[in-house]
Amino acid sequence: MFDLIVRNANLPDGRKGIDIGIQGGKIIAVEPNLQAQAQEEIDATGRLVSPPFVDPHFHMDATLSLGLPRMNVSGTLLEGIALWGELRPIVTKEELVDRALRYCDLAVTQGLLFIRSHVDTSDPRLVTVEAMIEVREKVAPYIDLQLVAFPQDGYYRSPGAIDALNRALDMGVDIVGGIPHFERTMGEGTASVEALCRIAADRGLPVDMHCDETDDPLSRHIETLAAETIRFGLQGRVAGSHLTSMHSMDNYYVSKLIPLMAEAEINVIPNPLINIMLQGRHDTYPKRRGMTRVRELMDAGLNVSFGHDCVMDPWYSMGSGDMLEVGHMAIHVAQMAGIDDKKKIFDALTVNSAKTMGLADYGLEKGCSADLVILQASDTLEALRLKPNRLAVIRRGKVIARSAPRIGELFLNGRPARIDGLDYAPRY
């Protein structure tokens, strides 16, 4: 007797008609025609069942603060930073907790159950850190939340930033962050990478840096990050987020850089929605796309995962918490429209991001935690095209969110009465 069986599921790897047996919060069986009973059964009716979506790069302390204290009129990265600098000194812990919890509610309905959030440590009060640690505890039953100590105003550039970052880590923040391209000089940026990697090595923590989020091809801190990763023995524990300068670098330099990144086992986190919105702002035409070299990095064997980054905050006035929206944009910006390309994009929203976050027991195999999402789509390609409703979100074997199928009603003589986007899927 199982606690739950999800029957007739299509899996991301292409298997169809699969039953998933769950007991004690774990996946016990994954096979066709599972001969067993359960206290509850869900018929997936040939729809896609995926492990939950994973967002390895987000800013939960700023989410849903759009319009506070005013709107970002230019829509630029620098005005967004300035706006957050105005809001940060006056924001309260209660406001931060409330907005973050509201976002987590939205995330759950989107099947997003794992999030890594950068937490600004530039305000010596560390109210943001206190608030996000409280949120991490509150959402633990349904969302795994990792926190990055992020010196938004620069590790050396901002007075008191060094002490504040160390205090944040002492308070229980999980990961060491940085922003070397925002330091005063290239030299201070390089020094910050070395110092922050040393802290991570000494404390036994991972590293996740905003790195080279600029159109400047000479912003090459990812090279330093890769080298310091090898020097301190941090291979596989370091992430370079954004890396947008790589879209402007000359090909010869990149041919040297990518093998170094691969040797260091750097996890790469582009943020397609934000990158395409904020980069290339000094260009007229031709205008650069603003996202790092996703295809080339994947082809070199690097682990590439996508982040949502922002939802309705000083930097980005849009966003829905839907990681499929992120993948949809990535397909267009990276021009990865082939069947195999799209499968890789879906992996970058799920298994690759789980690897970036170091998640244990993630997936749809026996022994994995029983965390699943049933989507109103037949396969991963259709999920990326339709951005469909999440019919059920399951956490440790319990349904924690449902959405009704998205069905259109049609009132035309001689034409169908109901329209389901799933019915329009091509047969590959």
Secondary structure as UniProt FT lines:
FT   STRAND          2..10
FT   TURN            12..13
FT   STRAND          18..23
FT   TURN            24..25
FT   STRAND          26..32
FT   STRAND          38..43
FT   TURN            45..46
FT   STRAND          48..50
FT   STRAND          53..58
FT   TURN            60..64
FT   TURN            66..67
FT   HELIX           77..87
FT   TURN            88..90
FT   HELIX           93..109
FT   TURN            110..111
FT   STRAND          112..120
FT   TURN            124..125
FT   HELIX           127..139
FT   TURN            140..142
FT   STRAND          144..150
FT   TURN            152..153
FT   TURN            155..157
FT   TURN            159..160
FT   HELIX           161..171
FT   STRAND          175..178
FT   HELIX           180..182
FT   HELIX           186..203
FT   STRAND          207..211
FT   TURN            217..218
FT   HELIX           221..231
FT   TURN            232..233
FT   TURN            235..236
FT   STRAND          238..242
FT   HELIX           244..247
FT   HELIX           251..263
FT   TURN            264..265
FT   STRAND          267..269
FT   HELIX           272..278
FT   TURN            279..282
FT   HELIX           294..299
FT   TURN            300..301
FT   STRAND          303..304
FT   HELIX           323..333
FT   TURN            334..335
FT   HELIX           339..347
FT   TURN            348..350
FT   HELIX           351..356
FT   TURN            357..358
FT   TURN            366..367
FT   STRAND          372..375
FT   HELIX           380..386
FT   STRAND          390..395
FT   TURN            396..397
FT   STRAND          398..402
FT   STRAND          408..409
FT   TURN            413..414
FT   STRAND          418..419
FT   HELIX           421..424
//
